[in-house]
Amino acid sequence: MTSRWQDFGFGPWPATGRVPGVAPDEATRRRLDLPRTLRPVPGEGVVQRPVFDPALKQHVKAMRAGEPQFRDERVGARWYAARRAAFDHVLAAIADSRWADHLVLRGSVLLAAWLGPAAREPGDLDFVVVPRSWHIHDGRTQRMFDDIAHRSQELSWPGHLGDSGVQVQANGAVSEEIWTYDRVPGRRLVLPWRAEGLPPGSVQLDFVFGEPLPRAPEPTTLPRSDGGEPPVLLTATPGLSLAWKVLWLLTDMHPQAKDVYDAMLLAESPEGTTPLDARLLRETLVAADTAYASRPPGIGDLSEAVRSVDWDEFRKEYPDLPIDPDGMHDRLLDRLAGAFTEPVDPPGPEYYRRAGWLAPRIEECRGLLAEQGMAAVRRALAGRVRAVDAAVIVSELLGRGPQDIDASVWELLNSPEWTPGGPGTGELGYYRRNPGWLEEELAALRG
């Protein structure tokens, strides 16, 4: 059992570890490279396990304080009820703000609204910021954080929302970047809350920027924990939520058991609630990585990913949930097999099939081309899209076809936007050292 920050080594940390009840001071945090948003729940009768959080792995110790466990079950029940009330305050504040049309809710709160008691206890609020052109470092981001914090505080004071007794405190808000290595970039905002007679807690909000939405968001009514007037927010669809879970299991450097658990619940929800067809899955995969347009994963890839997750980390936070890793693996793959095996590629030459899957990117770049020119398009694609896929995008923008794919790819590879480090670097350097790989790709596209 650990009770001092300096006693924690490199993760993963043992299930017997215990996070100190006081956040590290700034000097300790910097010395140990702990996250700024690490905010444990204080109290003698509270235990939180140190949990590895891949969203924070820019830190040497990518730690999050796990879901609190209380010695006194009655205190625990009251504390979790208070946190749900704090969530209600924040969601209501967002729904009634100018940011409502720019935030798409996804994650555990949404799953709880759809699936009821079968879902995990929601531990945070997850949002996709729209439109995709809103950059993480845009000045609006901090203004949005400040406004959400102050609105949440105002709504939580007596006289609002049924006087829950839970008060959000804007002046204690902290934030930091997340997903600096995986997925799309994001920022985490943590808002503290207090309730009389209970240990204080916090609401964690995660915002990601530049996330594609293969399906348009839908307005969803979110039940309040106290039965009061429910807010309406834009949310991801059930099908897209499941597709994202599959995407993360396949592509994350550290696939998480919670995504297996959530995906299984979504996949087994009543017929029609979570439609995951092969096209939606493929569109979601291609939106994240254009390589999937020509090389989609198989059910075996998902099987390998599911078997690789660390269930010990999940058990730290949810010791009372029944966990059967082999059974969950089999149930999930059984429900999702069709999404991997149903043929969705249209007939015809590979170039036009590829262009079809890349159509959303092509349309995004068409607007960029009109506003800022081809150099801006190349900058937007460089480092994010493979050169052969970018060449298809450029060819479509310029009215070319498969007969011009060689010219398009070499224009990209030789451009300063694509090889800022010089001709021996990046994809250009790789293909010059391995010309057979590029020729194989181009031969398929020439038809």
C-alpha positions as CSV (number, residue, x, y, z in Angstrom):
1,M,0.0,0.0,0.0
2,T,1.4,3.4,-1.0
3,S,0.5,6.7,0.8
4,R,3.1,9.1,-0.4
5,W,3.5,10.4,-4.0
6,Q,7.2,9.9,-4.0
7,D,6.7,6.2,-3.3
8,F,5.1,5.6,-6.7
9,G,7.4,4.1,-9.3
10,F,6.7,3.7,-13.0
11,G,3.3,2.1,-13.8
12,P,1.3,0.0,-14.0
13,W,0.8,0.2,-10.3
14,P,-0.3,-2.7,-8.1
15,A,-3.9,-3.2,-7.2
16,T,-3.0,-2.8,-3.5
17,G,-1.6,0.7,-4.2
18,R,-3.5,3.6,-2.6
19,V,-3.5,7.2,-4.0
20,P,-2.8,9.8,-1.2
21,G,-5.8,11.8,-0.2
22,V,-4.2,15.1,-1.0
23,A,-3.2,16.3,-4.5
24,P,0.6,16.7,-4.9
25,D,1.9,20.2,-4.5
26,E,3.3,21.8,-7.6
27,A,6.9,21.1,-6.8
28,T,6.2,17.4,-6.2
29,R,4.0,17.2,-9.3
30,R,6.7,18.7,-11.5
31,R,9.5,16.5,-10.0
32,L,7.5,13.3,-10.5
33,D,5.9,14.5,-13.7
34,L,2.4,13.7,-12.5
35,P,-0.7,15.1,-14.4
36,R,-2.0,18.6,-13.3
37,T,-5.6,17.2,-13.3
38,L,-4.8,14.4,-10.7
39,R,-7.3,15.3,-8.0
40,P,-7.9,12.6,-5.4
41,V,-10.9,12.4,-3.1
42,P,-9.7,13.2,0.5
43,G,-10.9,11.4,3.6
44,E,-9.8,8.7,6.0
45,G,-12.5,6.2,4.8
46,V,-11.8,6.7,1.1
47,V,-9.6,4.4,-1.0
48,Q,-8.6,5.2,-4.6
49,R,-6.3,3.0,-6.6
50,P,-3.7,4.4,-9.0
51,V,-4.9,3.8,-12.5
52,F,-2.9,4.1,-15.8
53,D,-4.6,6.6,-18.1
54,P,-3.3,6.4,-21.7
55,A,-4.8,9.8,-22.4
56,L,-2.1,11.3,-20.1
57,K,1.0,9.3,-21.3
58,Q,2.9,12.5,-22.1
59,H,3.6,12.3,-18.4
60,V,6.2,10.0,-16.9
61,K,3.6,8.9,-14.5
62,A,0.3,8.8,-16.5
63,M,-1.8,8.4,-13.4
64,R,-5.5,9.0,-12.7
65,A,-7.1,8.4,-9.3
66,G,-9.5,5.5,-9.8
67,E,-13.1,5.5,-8.8
68,P,-13.3,6.0,-5.0
69,Q,-14.3,3.2,-2.7
70,F,-15.8,4.1,0.7
71,R,-15.4,2.3,4.0
72,D,-18.9,3.4,4.9
73,E,-21.3,2.3,2.2
74,R,-23.9,4.9,3.1
75,V,-21.3,7.7,2.7
76,G,-20.3,6.2,-0.6
77,A,-23.9,6.1,-1.9
78,R,-24.3,9.8,-0.9
79,W,-21.0,10.8,-2.5
80,Y,-21.9,9.1,-5.8
81,A,-25.3,10.7,-5.7
82,A,-23.7,14.1,-5.2
83,R,-21.3,13.5,-8.1
84,R,-24.3,12.7,-10.3
85,A,-25.8,16.0,-9.2
86,A,-22.6,17.8,-10.1
87,F,-22.8,16.2,-13.5
88,D,-26.3,17.4,-13.9
89,H,-25.2,21.0,-13.1
90,V,-22.5,20.9,-15.7
91,L,-24.6,19.3,-18.4
92,A,-27.4,21.8,-17.8
93,A,-24.9,24.7,-17.9
94,I,-23.6,23.5,-21.3
95,A,-27.1,22.9,-22.7
96,D,-28.1,26.5,-21.9
97,S,-24.9,28.0,-23.3
98,R,-23.6,29.3,-26.6
99,W,-21.3,26.3,-26.7
100,A,-24.2,23.8,-27.0
101,D,-24.0,23.6,-30.8
102,H,-20.3,23.1,-30.6
103,L,-20.2,20.1,-28.2
104,V,-21.2,16.6,-29.1
105,L,-21.5,14.4,-26.0
106,R,-20.3,10.8,-26.0
107,G,-19.0,8.3,-23.5
108,S,-20.2,6.8,-20.2
109,V,-22.9,9.3,-19.3
110,L,-24.5,8.7,-22.7
111,L,-24.3,4.9,-22.3
112,A,-25.9,5.2,-18.8
113,A,-28.8,7.1,-20.4
114,W,-29.2,4.4,-23.1
115,L,-28.5,1.3,-21.1
116,G,-29.5,2.1,-17.6
117,P,-28.0,0.1,-14.6
118,A,-26.1,-2.3,-16.9
119,A,-23.7,0.5,-17.8
120,R,-20.7,1.5,-15.8
121,E,-21.1,4.3,-13.3
122,P,-20.2,7.4,-15.3
123,G,-16.9,8.9,-14.2
124,D,-16.5,11.8,-16.6
125,L,-18.1,13.8,-19.4
126,D,-16.7,13.3,-22.9
127,F,-17.2,15.8,-25.8
128,V,-16.2,16.1,-29.4
129,V,-15.7,19.8,-30.3
130,V,-17.3,20.8,-33.6
131,P,-16.6,21.9,-36.3
132,R,-13.4,20.0,-37.0
133,S,-11.7,23.3,-38.0
134,W,-11.8,24.4,-34.3
135,H,-8.2,23.9,-33.3
136,I,-7.3,22.9,-29.8
137,H,-5.2,26.1,-29.4
138,D,-7.9,28.4,-30.7
139,G,-8.6,31.3,-28.3
140,R,-12.2,30.2,-28.0
141,T,-11.1,27.0,-26.2
142,Q,-10.1,28.7,-22.9
143,R,-13.1,31.1,-23.1
144,M,-15.4,28.1,-23.4
145,F,-13.7,26.4,-20.4
146,D,-14.1,29.5,-18.3
147,D,-17.7,30.0,-19.3
148,I,-18.6,26.4,-18.6
149,A,-17.0,26.6,-15.2
150,H,-18.7,29.8,-14.1
151,R,-22.1,28.7,-15.5
152,S,-21.9,25.4,-13.7
153,Q,-21.1,27.2,-10.5
154,E,-24.0,29.6,-10.9
155,L,-26.5,26.8,-11.6
156,S,-25.2,24.8,-8.5
157,W,-25.9,27.5,-6.0
158,P,-29.1,27.5,-3.9
159,G,-32.2,28.5,-5.9
160,H,-31.2,26.6,-9.0
161,L,-32.0,23.1,-10.2
162,G,-33.7,21.9,-7.1
163,D,-31.1,23.0,-4.5
164,S,-29.1,19.7,-4.7
165,G,-26.7,20.9,-2.0
166,V,-23.8,20.3,-4.4
167,Q,-21.8,23.3,-5.4
168,V,-19.4,23.5,-8.3
169,Q,-16.4,25.8,-7.7
170,A,-15.1,27.5,-10.8
171,N,-12.1,29.0,-9.1
172,G,-10.5,25.6,-8.5
173,A,-10.7,24.5,-12.2
174,V,-7.6,23.0,-13.7
175,S,-6.9,21.8,-17.2
176,E,-4.2,20.1,-19.4
177,E,-3.8,18.5,-22.8
178,I,-4.7,14.9,-23.4
179,W,-4.1,12.4,-26.2
180,T,-0.9,13.9,-27.3
181,Y,0.3,10.6,-28.7
182,D,-2.8,8.6,-29.7
183,R,-6.1,9.6,-31.3
184,V,-6.9,13.3,-31.9
185,P,-5.7,16.0,-29.6
186,G,-7.7,17.0,-26.6
187,R,-7.9,18.9,-23.3
188,R,-9.1,17.8,-19.9
189,L,-11.0,20.2,-17.6
190,V,-11.5,19.3,-13.9
191,L,-14.1,21.2,-11.9
192,P,-14.2,20.7,-8.1
193,W,-17.4,20.4,-6.2
194,R,-18.4,20.3,-2.5
195,A,-21.4,19.0,-0.6
196,E,-22.0,19.4,3.2
197,G,-21.0,16.3,5.2
198,L,-19.2,14.6,2.3
199,P,-15.6,14.5,1.0
200,P,-15.2,16.9,-1.9
201,G,-15.0,15.6,-5.5
202,S,-14.6,16.8,-9.0
203,V,-16.2,16.6,-12.5
204,Q,-13.8,15.6,-15.2
205,L,-14.6,16.9,-18.7
206,D,-12.6,15.6,-21.7
207,F,-12.8,17.6,-25.0
208,V,-11.3,16.3,-28.3
209,F,-10.6,18.5,-31.3
210,G,-10.6,17.5,-35.0
211,E,-12.5,14.2,-34.5
212,P,-14.4,13.2,-37.7
213,L,-18.1,12.4,-37.3
214,P,-19.1,9.8,-39.9
215,R,-22.7,10.1,-38.6
216,A,-24.3,13.5,-37.8
217,P,-25.0,14.0,-34.1
218,E,-28.5,13.8,-32.7
219,P,-30.3,15.9,-30.0
220,T,-30.8,13.6,-27.0
221,T,-32.7,14.2,-23.8
222,L,-30.5,13.2,-20.8
223,P,-32.4,12.2,-17.7
224,R,-31.3,14.0,-14.5
225,S,-30.4,12.0,-11.4
226,D,-33.0,13.9,-9.4
227,G,-35.8,13.5,-11.9
228,G,-35.8,17.2,-12.7
229,E,-36.1,18.9,-16.1
230,P,-33.7,17.1,-18.4
231,P,-31.2,19.0,-20.6
232,V,-31.1,18.3,-24.3
233,L,-27.6,18.1,-25.9
234,L,-26.1,17.0,-29.2
235,T,-24.8,13.5,-28.8
236,A,-23.2,10.7,-30.9
237,T,-25.5,8.0,-32.1
238,P,-25.4,4.5,-30.6
239,G,-24.0,3.0,-33.8
240,L,-21.1,5.6,-34.0
241,S,-20.4,5.1,-30.3
242,L,-19.9,1.4,-30.9
243,A,-17.8,2.0,-34.0
244,W,-15.6,4.3,-32.0
245,K,-15.1,1.6,-29.3
246,V,-14.1,-0.9,-32.0
247,L,-11.7,1.7,-33.5
248,W,-10.0,2.4,-30.2
249,L,-9.6,-1.3,-29.5
250,L,-7.9,-1.7,-32.9
251,T,-5.7,1.4,-33.0
252,D,-4.9,2.5,-29.4
253,M,-1.4,1.8,-28.3
254,H,-2.9,0.7,-25.0
255,P,-6.4,-0.8,-25.7
256,Q,-8.6,-0.4,-22.6
257,A,-10.8,-3.0,-20.9
258,K,-13.6,-0.4,-20.4
259,D,-13.9,-0.2,-24.2
260,V,-14.4,-3.9,-24.4
261,Y,-17.0,-3.8,-21.6
262,D,-18.9,-0.8,-23.2
263,A,-18.7,-2.3,-26.7
264,M,-20.2,-5.6,-25.5
265,L,-23.1,-3.8,-23.8
266,L,-23.8,-1.7,-26.9
267,A,-23.5,-4.7,-29.2
268,E,-25.9,-6.7,-27.1
269,S,-28.4,-3.9,-26.5
270,P,-32.0,-4.5,-27.9
271,E,-32.3,-5.0,-31.6
272,G,-32.1,-1.7,-33.5
273,T,-30.7,0.3,-30.6
274,T,-27.1,0.0,-31.7
275,P,-26.9,-0.6,-35.5
276,L,-23.3,-1.3,-36.4
277,D,-23.2,-2.2,-40.1
278,A,-20.1,-2.9,-42.1
279,R,-20.2,0.5,-43.9
280,L,-20.4,2.5,-40.7
281,L,-17.5,0.6,-39.2
282,R,-15.4,1.1,-42.4
283,E,-16.3,4.8,-42.6
284,T,-15.2,5.3,-39.0
285,L,-12.0,3.5,-39.5
286,V,-11.1,5.4,-42.7
287,A,-12.0,8.7,-41.0
288,A,-9.3,7.9,-38.4
289,D,-6.7,6.4,-40.8
290,T,-7.0,6.4,-44.6
291,A,-4.9,3.2,-44.8
292,Y,-8.1,1.4,-43.9
293,A,-9.6,2.4,-47.2
294,S,-7.5,-0.3,-48.9
295,R,-6.6,-2.5,-46.0
296,P,-9.5,-3.0,-43.6
297,P,-8.9,-5.0,-40.5
298,G,-10.4,-8.4,-40.0
299,I,-12.2,-10.0,-37.1
300,G,-8.9,-11.7,-36.1
301,D,-7.4,-8.2,-35.5
302,L,-10.2,-7.3,-33.1
303,S,-9.8,-10.7,-31.4
304,E,-6.2,-10.0,-30.8
305,A,-6.9,-6.5,-29.5
306,V,-9.6,-7.7,-27.1
307,R,-7.4,-10.4,-25.6
308,S,-4.6,-7.8,-25.1
309,V,-6.4,-5.5,-22.7
310,D,-5.5,-5.2,-19.1
311,W,-8.4,-6.3,-17.0
312,D,-6.5,-5.7,-13.8
313,E,-6.8,-1.9,-14.3
314,F,-10.5,-2.3,-14.9
315,R,-11.0,-4.3,-11.7
316,K,-9.3,-1.6,-9.7
317,E,-12.1,0.8,-10.4
318,Y,-15.0,-1.7,-10.8
319,P,-14.4,-4.5,-8.3
320,D,-18.1,-5.4,-8.1
321,L,-18.7,-5.8,-11.8
322,P,-18.7,-9.4,-13.0
323,I,-15.8,-9.9,-15.3
324,D,-15.3,-12.9,-17.6
325,P,-12.6,-11.8,-20.2
326,D,-12.9,-15.0,-22.3
327,G,-16.7,-14.8,-22.3
328,M,-16.7,-11.1,-23.2
329,H,-14.3,-11.8,-26.0
330,D,-16.6,-14.4,-27.5
331,R,-19.8,-12.5,-27.0
332,L,-18.4,-9.3,-28.6
333,L,-16.9,-11.0,-31.6
334,D,-20.1,-13.0,-32.2
335,R,-22.1,-9.8,-32.3
336,L,-19.7,-7.9,-34.5
337,A,-18.5,-10.6,-36.9
338,G,-20.9,-9.4,-39.6
339,A,-19.5,-5.9,-39.6
340,F,-16.1,-7.3,-40.5
341,T,-17.2,-9.9,-43.0
342,E,-20.0,-8.2,-45.0
343,P,-18.6,-6.9,-48.3
344,V,-18.9,-3.2,-48.7
345,D,-16.4,-2.3,-51.4
346,P,-18.2,-1.3,-54.6
347,P,-17.2,-3.0,-57.8
348,G,-14.8,-1.3,-60.2
349,P,-11.2,-0.1,-60.3
350,E,-9.3,0.4,-57.1
351,Y,-8.8,4.1,-57.7
352,Y,-12.5,4.8,-57.7
353,R,-13.2,2.6,-54.7
354,R,-10.5,4.4,-52.8
355,A,-11.9,7.8,-53.9
356,G,-15.3,6.7,-52.6
357,W,-14.0,6.0,-49.1
358,L,-12.0,9.2,-49.1
359,A,-15.0,11.3,-50.2
360,P,-15.4,13.1,-46.9
361,R,-11.7,14.1,-46.9
362,I,-11.9,15.2,-50.5
363,E,-14.8,17.5,-49.7
364,E,-13.0,19.0,-46.7
365,C,-10.0,19.7,-48.9
366,R,-12.1,21.1,-51.7
367,G,-13.1,24.0,-49.4
368,L,-9.5,24.4,-48.3
369,L,-8.3,24.5,-51.9
370,A,-10.8,27.2,-52.7
371,E,-10.0,29.4,-49.7
372,Q,-6.2,28.9,-49.4
373,G,-4.8,27.1,-52.3
374,M,-3.1,23.7,-52.9
375,A,-0.1,24.4,-50.6
376,A,-2.6,24.6,-47.7
377,V,-4.2,21.3,-48.8
378,R,-0.7,19.6,-48.8
379,R,0.0,21.0,-45.4
380,A,-3.3,19.6,-44.1
381,L,-2.6,16.2,-45.5
382,A,1.1,15.9,-44.7
383,G,1.8,13.6,-41.8
384,R,-1.9,12.7,-41.4
385,V,-2.6,10.9,-44.6
386,R,-0.4,8.4,-46.6
387,A,1.0,9.8,-49.7
388,V,-0.8,7.4,-52.0
389,D,-4.1,8.2,-50.4
390,A,-3.3,11.9,-50.5
391,A,-2.5,11.6,-54.2
392,V,-6.0,10.2,-54.8
393,I,-7.5,13.2,-52.9
394,V,-5.4,15.7,-54.9
395,S,-6.2,14.0,-58.2
396,E,-9.9,14.3,-57.5
397,L,-9.5,17.9,-56.6
398,L,-7.7,18.7,-59.8
399,G,-10.0,16.7,-62.1
400,R,-7.5,14.0,-62.8
401,G,-8.0,10.3,-62.7
402,P,-6.0,7.0,-62.3
403,Q,-3.9,7.7,-65.3
404,D,-2.4,10.7,-63.5
405,I,-1.8,9.1,-60.1
406,D,2.0,8.9,-60.5
407,A,2.2,12.6,-61.2
408,S,0.0,13.4,-58.2
409,V,2.0,11.3,-55.8
410,W,5.4,12.7,-56.9
411,E,4.1,16.3,-56.8
412,L,3.2,15.6,-53.2
413,L,6.4,13.8,-52.2
414,N,8.6,16.5,-53.7
415,S,6.7,19.4,-52.2
416,P,8.2,21.4,-49.3
417,E,5.0,20.8,-47.3
418,W,5.5,17.0,-47.5
419,T,9.2,16.8,-46.8
420,P,10.2,19.8,-44.7
421,G,13.3,17.9,-43.5
422,G,14.7,17.5,-47.0
423,P,14.6,14.9,-49.8
424,G,15.9,12.0,-47.6
425,T,13.3,12.3,-44.9
426,G,9.7,11.3,-44.4
427,E,7.8,9.2,-46.9
428,L,9.9,10.4,-49.8
429,G,13.0,9.1,-48.1
430,Y,11.3,5.8,-47.3
431,Y,10.0,5.2,-50.8
432,R,13.4,6.1,-52.3
433,R,14.9,3.4,-50.1
434,N,12.1,1.0,-50.8
435,P,10.9,1.8,-54.4
436,G,9.0,-1.5,-54.7
437,W,6.5,-0.5,-52.0
438,L,5.5,2.6,-53.8
439,E,5.3,0.9,-57.2
440,E,3.0,-1.8,-55.7
441,E,0.7,0.9,-54.3
442,L,0.6,2.8,-57.6
443,A,0.1,-0.2,-59.7
444,A,-3.1,-1.0,-57.8
445,L,-4.4,2.5,-58.4
446,R,-3.5,2.7,-62.0
447,G,-5.9,-0.1,-62.7
